[in-house]
Amino acid sequence: MGTALAYVDQYGYIVLFIALMLELIALPIPGEILMSYAGYLVFQGHFHWALCILAAGLGSSVGMTAAYGIGYKLGYPFIEKHGHRFHMGPDRLTRLSNWFGRHGNKMLIFGYFIPGVRHITGYFSGVTRIPFKIYMMFAYIGAFLWTSLFITIGKLLGPKWDQFHTSIKKYLLIGVLIAAVIFIVIYVYRKNKQKLNHWLVSFIRNMMEKRKRKAKLFIVFSMLATLALMSLMIGLVQDFLENEFADFNEITILLITSVFEGKWIKEMTAFVSAISNPALICIAFLTLLWIIWRGKERIYEIFFLFIIGVGGELYQEGIRGIFHQIAPKMSSAFPGEQTLLATVIYGFSLYLFVLHSRNYWFRIGAIVVIVMILLFSGIAQIYIDNKWPSDVAAGYVFGGVWLGLNIILLEILRLYNSLKNNN
């Protein structure tokens, strides 16, 4: 490894081009480490960021083109003759070819981030005779995305690139796997669309009356979202108690401080102010006025606005007190107070605004604005207030659980009241 890095130091862009080309022809070369190191050299001022990406992207593209050409030349006869050695018979090859013909373009982009997969997609694309123009477009886009990401990460991390390289690869792989799961779910749905639609229609008809369909569906989806947040919350608690956040915190702080330099102080200060207690009280008051003006079950909505705010404060104080008793040596700010309260106040206000607003674009605009405020206020807390990223992230999740539970209870009360009045 040291020799490879020394060659990058000495010969720069040429080594980066050749190394990435050879790796994607399936030679055992640590391309991701070389790219991260090249990013570190960009940080030091030895290399130019754009030229590094250009050299690495072109090398990857040439390697993928060569792999496609080899696969195209070998073709089906090679697989039919030698496929049994790696469990690839003619029938299985035909099925894979059909699947790859429909979805291989997506694999060409995301496959770069999965070790082992990026080394075979070029060959398999050639064997299955994917049209070269389509292959070229997706393979080259994926190559430049992959190389840009790792070189940029190395540049942002600077001297600590080698310390966190493995952790970042892990997080990227998790992200790619999540994307793959989503893709598989969509694929299965499309393949069984008629059966699933028939089942879903039957389920909806059996579960709910026509007039109450939206309310019941909203309750079901709210329950599913809250259960997902609860599962995530349990995972965060386990990681907190086992002190597993060290790498996550340090990587996040490094990236945020690298991306947002000193010129962002004013903007970040404004976002911190947006989730301060006075700002949250103002948002709650405006929500109260909105309920009085446009609300339907005003008593219920005002009551839950009070529960969301006052109860949210007691909720976060109680949770933080429990964690402090269980693990007194750990962070006393887990979960983050302001992100938790901001999530429940802004979230409940957004829920009521979307519920009672009649203008579609106002709803979309409100969602975008609130999401941006919550996202950048969390970043600002890390950037200005030196909060741990794990505490901030936990504040979002714990706040989401509290928000979800209250919305579910409110909707159940609405539904119960409506059914009672009808009877």
C-alpha positions as CSV (number, residue, x, y, z in Angstrom):
1,M,0.0,0.0,0.0
2,G,2.8,2.4,0.9
3,T,4.4,1.8,-2.5
4,A,1.2,2.6,-4.3
5,L,0.8,5.8,-2.4
6,A,4.4,6.7,-3.1
7,Y,3.7,6.3,-6.8
8,V,0.7,8.6,-6.6
9,D,3.0,11.2,-4.8
10,Q,5.6,10.9,-7.6
11,Y,3.7,10.5,-10.8
12,G,0.3,12.0,-9.8
13,Y,-2.5,12.0,-12.4
14,I,-0.9,9.3,-14.6
15,V,-0.8,6.7,-11.7
16,L,-4.4,7.7,-10.8
17,F,-5.5,7.1,-14.4
18,I,-3.7,3.8,-14.8
19,A,-4.7,2.4,-11.3
20,L,-8.4,3.1,-11.8
21,M,-8.3,1.6,-15.3
22,L,-6.6,-1.6,-14.0
23,E,-8.9,-2.0,-11.0
24,L,-12.0,-2.0,-13.2
25,I,-10.4,-4.6,-15.4
26,A,-10.6,-6.6,-12.1
27,L,-7.0,-6.3,-10.9
28,P,-6.6,-6.2,-7.1
29,I,-5.8,-2.5,-6.8
30,P,-7.2,-0.4,-3.9
31,G,-8.7,2.4,-6.0
32,E,-10.8,3.9,-3.3
33,I,-7.8,4.4,-1.0
34,L,-5.8,5.9,-3.8
35,M,-8.6,8.3,-4.6
36,S,-9.0,9.4,-1.0
37,Y,-5.2,9.9,-0.8
38,A,-5.3,11.9,-4.0
39,G,-8.0,14.1,-2.3
40,Y,-5.7,14.5,0.6
41,L,-2.9,15.7,-1.8
42,V,-5.5,18.2,-3.2
43,F,-6.0,19.4,0.4
44,Q,-2.3,20.0,0.7
45,G,-2.2,21.9,-2.6
46,H,-0.1,19.4,-4.5
47,F,-2.8,18.4,-7.0
48,H,-5.7,20.2,-8.6
49,W,-9.2,18.8,-7.6
50,A,-10.8,18.9,-11.0
51,L,-7.8,17.3,-12.7
52,C,-7.7,14.5,-10.2
53,I,-11.4,13.8,-10.9
54,L,-10.8,14.0,-14.6
55,A,-7.8,11.6,-14.5
56,A,-9.6,9.1,-12.2
57,G,-12.9,9.3,-14.1
58,L,-11.2,8.8,-17.5
59,G,-9.2,5.9,-16.1
60,S,-12.3,4.3,-14.7
61,S,-14.2,4.8,-18.0
62,V,-11.4,3.3,-20.0
63,G,-11.3,0.3,-17.7
64,M,-15.1,-0.2,-17.9
65,T,-14.8,0.1,-21.7
66,A,-12.1,-2.6,-21.8
67,A,-14.1,-4.9,-19.6
68,Y,-17.2,-4.4,-21.8
69,G,-15.0,-5.2,-24.9
70,I,-13.6,-8.4,-23.3
71,G,-17.1,-9.5,-22.3
72,Y,-18.5,-8.8,-25.7
73,K,-15.7,-10.7,-27.4
74,L,-16.0,-13.8,-25.1
75,G,-19.8,-13.7,-25.4
76,Y,-22.3,-16.5,-24.6
77,P,-20.0,-19.4,-25.9
78,F,-17.6,-18.7,-23.1
79,I,-20.3,-18.8,-20.5
80,E,-21.9,-21.9,-22.0
81,K,-18.5,-23.7,-22.0
82,H,-17.1,-22.6,-18.7
83,G,-20.2,-21.3,-16.8
84,H,-20.6,-24.5,-14.8
85,R,-17.4,-23.7,-12.9
86,F,-19.0,-20.7,-11.3
87,H,-22.7,-21.9,-11.2
88,M,-23.7,-20.0,-14.4
89,G,-25.6,-22.4,-16.7
90,P,-27.4,-21.3,-19.9
91,D,-30.8,-21.0,-18.3
92,R,-29.6,-18.9,-15.4
93,L,-27.6,-16.8,-17.9
94,T,-30.7,-16.1,-19.9
95,R,-32.7,-15.0,-16.9
96,L,-29.9,-12.8,-15.7
97,S,-29.4,-11.4,-19.2
98,N,-33.1,-10.5,-19.4
99,W,-33.0,-8.8,-15.9
100,F,-29.7,-7.1,-16.7
101,G,-31.1,-5.8,-20.0
102,R,-34.0,-4.1,-18.1
103,H,-32.2,-2.9,-15.0
104,G,-28.5,-3.1,-15.7
105,N,-28.2,0.6,-16.3
106,K,-29.0,1.3,-12.7
107,M,-26.5,-1.3,-11.6
108,L,-23.8,0.3,-13.7
109,I,-24.2,3.5,-11.6
110,F,-24.6,2.1,-8.1
111,G,-22.4,-1.0,-8.6
112,Y,-19.2,1.2,-8.3
113,F,-19.8,1.6,-4.6
114,I,-20.1,-2.2,-3.9
115,P,-16.8,-4.0,-3.8
116,G,-16.7,-6.9,-6.2
117,V,-19.8,-5.8,-8.1
118,R,-18.0,-3.0,-10.0
119,H,-15.4,-5.5,-11.2
120,I,-17.9,-7.7,-13.0
121,T,-20.6,-5.3,-14.4
122,G,-18.5,-4.3,-17.4
123,Y,-17.8,-7.9,-18.4
124,F,-21.4,-9.0,-17.9
125,S,-22.7,-6.0,-19.8
126,G,-20.5,-7.1,-22.8
127,V,-21.6,-10.7,-22.5
128,T,-25.3,-9.8,-22.4
129,R,-24.8,-7.4,-25.4
130,I,-26.2,-4.2,-23.7
131,P,-26.2,-1.5,-26.5
132,F,-22.8,0.2,-26.2
133,K,-24.3,3.7,-26.3
134,I,-26.5,3.0,-23.3
135,Y,-23.7,1.2,-21.5
136,M,-21.3,4.1,-22.2
137,M,-23.7,6.7,-20.8
138,F,-24.5,5.0,-17.5
139,A,-21.0,3.5,-16.9
140,Y,-19.2,6.8,-17.5
141,I,-21.7,8.8,-15.3
142,G,-21.2,6.2,-12.5
143,A,-17.4,6.4,-13.0
144,F,-17.3,10.2,-12.5
145,L,-19.7,10.1,-9.6
146,W,-17.7,7.4,-7.8
147,T,-14.3,9.1,-8.4
148,S,-15.7,12.6,-7.5
149,L,-17.1,11.4,-4.2
150,F,-14.0,9.7,-2.9
151,I,-11.6,12.4,-4.1
152,T,-13.8,15.1,-2.5
153,I,-14.1,13.1,0.8
154,G,-10.3,12.9,0.9
155,K,-10.0,16.6,0.3
156,L,-12.6,17.4,3.0
157,L,-11.1,15.1,5.6
158,G,-7.5,16.3,5.0
159,P,-4.9,14.7,7.2
160,K,-7.4,12.4,8.8
161,W,-8.4,10.7,5.5
162,D,-6.8,7.4,6.3
163,Q,-8.2,7.3,9.8
164,F,-11.8,7.5,8.6
165,H,-11.6,5.9,5.2
166,T,-12.9,2.5,6.4
167,S,-15.8,4.1,8.3
168,I,-16.9,6.2,5.3
169,K,-16.8,3.2,3.0
170,K,-19.0,1.4,5.5
171,Y,-21.5,4.3,5.6
172,L,-21.5,4.6,1.8
173,L,-22.0,0.8,1.5
174,I,-25.0,1.0,3.9
175,G,-26.5,3.8,1.8
176,V,-26.0,1.9,-1.4
177,L,-27.6,-1.2,0.1
178,I,-30.6,0.8,1.3
179,A,-31.0,2.2,-2.2
180,A,-30.7,-1.4,-3.5
181,V,-33.4,-2.6,-1.1
182,I,-35.7,0.3,-2.3
183,F,-34.9,-0.7,-5.9
184,I,-35.8,-4.3,-5.2
185,V,-39.1,-3.4,-3.5
186,I,-40.0,-1.2,-6.5
187,Y,-39.0,-4.0,-8.9
188,V,-41.1,-6.6,-7.0
189,Y,-44.0,-4.2,-6.9
190,R,-43.9,-3.6,-10.6
191,K,-43.6,-7.2,-11.4
192,N,-46.6,-8.1,-9.2
193,K,-48.4,-4.8,-9.6
194,Q,-51.9,-6.2,-10.5
195,K,-51.9,-8.7,-7.6
196,L,-50.7,-6.2,-5.1
197,N,-53.2,-3.5,-6.3
198,H,-56.0,-6.0,-6.1
199,W,-55.0,-7.0,-2.6
200,L,-54.6,-3.3,-1.6
201,V,-58.0,-2.4,-2.9
202,S,-59.6,-5.3,-1.1
203,F,-57.8,-4.4,2.1
204,I,-58.9,-0.8,1.9
205,R,-62.5,-1.7,1.2
206,N,-62.6,-4.1,4.1
207,M,-60.8,-1.9,6.5
208,M,-62.6,1.4,6.1
209,E,-65.8,3.2,5.0
210,K,-65.6,5.5,2.1
211,R,-66.1,8.7,4.1
212,K,-63.4,7.7,6.6
213,R,-60.8,6.3,4.2
214,K,-58.4,9.2,4.3
215,A,-58.4,9.5,8.1
216,K,-57.8,5.8,8.6
217,L,-55.1,5.6,6.0
218,F,-53.4,8.5,7.6
219,I,-53.5,6.8,10.9
220,V,-52.0,3.6,9.4
221,F,-49.2,5.4,7.7
222,S,-48.5,7.5,10.8
223,M,-48.3,4.3,12.8
224,L,-45.8,2.8,10.3
225,A,-43.6,5.9,10.3
226,T,-43.7,6.1,14.1
227,L,-42.8,2.4,14.4
228,A,-39.9,2.9,12.0
229,L,-38.6,5.9,14.1
230,M,-39.0,3.8,17.3
231,S,-36.8,1.1,15.7
232,L,-34.2,3.7,14.8
233,M,-34.5,5.2,18.3
234,I,-33.7,1.8,19.9
235,G,-30.7,1.5,17.7
236,L,-29.5,4.9,18.6
237,V,-29.9,4.1,22.3
238,Q,-27.9,0.9,22.0
239,D,-25.1,2.8,20.1
240,F,-25.1,5.5,22.8
241,L,-24.8,3.1,25.7
242,E,-22.1,1.2,23.9
243,N,-20.2,4.4,23.0
244,E,-20.4,3.6,19.3
245,F,-20.7,7.2,18.1
246,A,-17.0,8.3,18.1
247,D,-16.3,7.8,14.4
248,F,-19.7,9.1,13.3
249,N,-19.3,12.3,15.4
250,E,-15.7,13.0,14.2
251,I,-16.4,12.4,10.6
252,T,-19.6,14.5,10.6
253,I,-17.8,17.4,12.4
254,L,-14.9,17.2,9.9
255,L,-17.2,17.3,6.9
256,I,-19.4,20.1,8.2
257,T,-16.5,22.3,9.2
258,S,-14.8,21.6,5.8
259,V,-18.0,22.4,3.7
260,F,-19.2,25.4,5.7
261,E,-16.3,27.7,6.3
262,G,-16.1,30.9,8.3
263,K,-18.2,32.9,5.8
264,W,-21.3,31.0,6.9
265,I,-21.3,32.3,10.5
266,K,-24.2,34.7,10.0
267,E,-26.4,32.2,8.2
268,M,-25.7,29.5,10.8
269,T,-26.4,31.9,13.6
270,A,-29.8,32.7,12.0
271,F,-30.6,28.9,11.9
272,V,-29.7,28.5,15.5
273,S,-32.0,31.4,16.4
274,A,-34.8,29.7,14.4
275,I,-34.9,26.8,16.9
276,S,-34.3,28.9,20.1
277,N,-37.0,28.9,22.8
278,P,-38.4,32.3,21.9
279,A,-38.6,31.3,18.2
280,L,-40.4,28.1,19.1
281,I,-42.9,30.0,21.3
282,C,-43.6,32.3,18.4
283,I,-44.2,29.4,16.1
284,A,-46.6,27.8,18.7
285,F,-48.5,31.1,19.0
286,L,-48.8,31.4,15.2
287,T,-50.1,27.8,15.1
288,L,-52.7,28.7,17.8
289,L,-53.9,31.6,15.6
290,W,-54.0,29.2,12.6
291,I,-56.1,26.7,14.6
292,I,-58.6,29.5,15.7
293,W,-58.9,30.7,12.1
294,R,-58.9,27.5,10.1
295,G,-59.1,24.6,12.6
296,K,-62.0,22.1,12.5
297,E,-61.9,20.4,15.9
298,R,-60.3,23.4,17.6
299,I,-60.5,22.1,21.2
300,Y,-58.6,18.9,20.3
301,E,-56.0,20.7,18.2
302,I,-55.3,23.4,20.9
303,F,-55.1,20.7,23.5
304,F,-52.6,18.7,21.5
305,L,-50.6,21.8,20.7
306,F,-50.2,22.3,24.5
307,I,-49.3,18.6,25.0
308,I,-46.8,18.8,22.1
309,G,-45.0,21.8,23.6
310,V,-45.2,21.4,27.3
311,G,-45.2,17.6,27.2
312,G,-42.3,17.7,24.8
313,E,-40.2,19.7,27.2
314,L,-41.0,17.2,30.1
315,Y,-40.4,14.3,27.7
316,Q,-36.9,15.4,26.7
317,E,-36.0,16.3,30.3
318,G,-37.1,12.9,31.5
319,I,-35.3,11.0,28.8
320,R,-32.1,12.9,29.3
321,G,-32.3,12.4,33.1
322,I,-32.7,8.7,32.6
323,F,-29.7,8.4,30.3
324,H,-27.7,10.5,32.7
325,Q,-28.5,8.1,35.5
326,I,-27.8,5.0,33.4
327,A,-24.5,6.3,31.8
328,P,-23.3,9.3,33.9
329,K,-20.0,9.5,32.0
330,M,-21.7,9.8,28.6
331,S,-23.0,12.9,26.9
332,S,-25.6,14.7,29.1
333,A,-27.1,16.3,26.0
334,F,-28.4,13.1,24.5
335,P,-30.9,13.5,22.8
336,G,-30.4,17.1,21.7
337,E,-32.9,19.4,23.4
338,Q,-33.4,22.0,20.8
339,T,-33.6,19.7,17.8
340,L,-36.1,17.5,19.7
341,L,-38.3,20.5,20.6
342,A,-37.9,22.1,17.1
343,T,-39.0,18.8,15.5
344,V,-42.2,18.5,17.5
345,I,-43.1,22.2,17.3
346,Y,-42.3,22.8,13.7
347,G,-43.6,19.3,12.8
348,F,-47.0,19.8,14.5
349,S,-47.3,23.3,13.0
350,L,-46.6,21.9,9.5
351,Y,-49.1,19.0,10.0
352,L,-51.9,21.5,10.9
353,F,-50.9,23.9,8.1
354,V,-50.9,21.1,5.4
355,L,-54.2,19.7,6.9
356,H,-56.1,22.9,6.7
357,S,-54.5,24.7,3.8
358,R,-56.4,24.5,0.5
359,N,-53.6,25.6,-1.8
360,Y,-51.4,22.7,-3.1
361,W,-48.3,24.9,-3.7
362,F,-48.6,26.5,-0.3
363,R,-48.4,23.0,1.2
364,I,-45.4,22.0,-0.9
365,G,-43.7,25.3,0.0
366,A,-44.3,24.9,3.7
367,I,-42.9,21.3,3.7
368,V,-39.7,22.4,1.9
369,V,-39.2,25.4,4.2
370,I,-39.7,23.5,7.4
371,V,-37.5,20.6,6.3
372,M,-34.7,23.1,5.4
373,I,-35.0,24.9,8.7
374,L,-34.8,21.7,10.7
375,L,-31.9,20.3,8.6
376,F,-29.8,23.5,8.6
377,S,-30.5,24.3,12.2
378,G,-29.1,20.9,13.2
379,I,-26.0,21.6,11.1
380,A,-25.7,25.0,12.7
381,Q,-25.8,23.5,16.2
382,I,-22.9,21.3,15.3
383,Y,-21.1,24.2,13.5
384,I,-21.6,27.0,16.0
385,D,-22.7,25.5,19.3
386,N,-20.3,22.5,19.1
387,K,-23.0,20.0,19.7
388,W,-22.3,16.3,19.1
389,P,-23.8,15.2,15.8
390,S,-25.1,12.0,17.5
391,D,-27.0,14.2,20.0
392,V,-28.5,16.3,17.2
393,A,-29.5,13.2,15.2
394,A,-31.1,11.6,18.3
395,G,-33.1,14.8,18.9
396,Y,-34.6,14.5,15.4
397,V,-35.5,10.8,16.0
398,F,-36.8,11.1,19.6
399,G,-38.8,14.2,18.5
400,G,-40.2,12.4,15.6
401,V,-41.5,9.6,17.8
402,W,-43.2,12.1,20.2
403,L,-44.7,14.0,17.2
404,G,-45.9,10.8,15.6
405,L,-47.6,9.5,18.8
406,N,-49.4,12.8,19.3
407,I,-50.6,13.0,15.7
408,I,-51.9,9.4,15.9
409,L,-53.8,10.1,19.1
410,L,-55.3,13.3,17.6
411,E,-56.4,11.5,14.5
412,I,-57.9,8.7,16.4
413,L,-59.9,11.2,18.5
414,R,-61.1,12.9,15.4
415,L,-62.2,9.6,13.9
416,Y,-63.9,8.5,17.1
417,N,-65.7,11.8,17.5
418,S,-66.9,11.6,13.9
419,L,-68.2,8.1,14.2
420,K,-69.9,9.0,17.5
421,N,-71.7,12.0,15.9
422,N,-72.8,9.9,12.9
423,N,-74.2,7.2,15.2
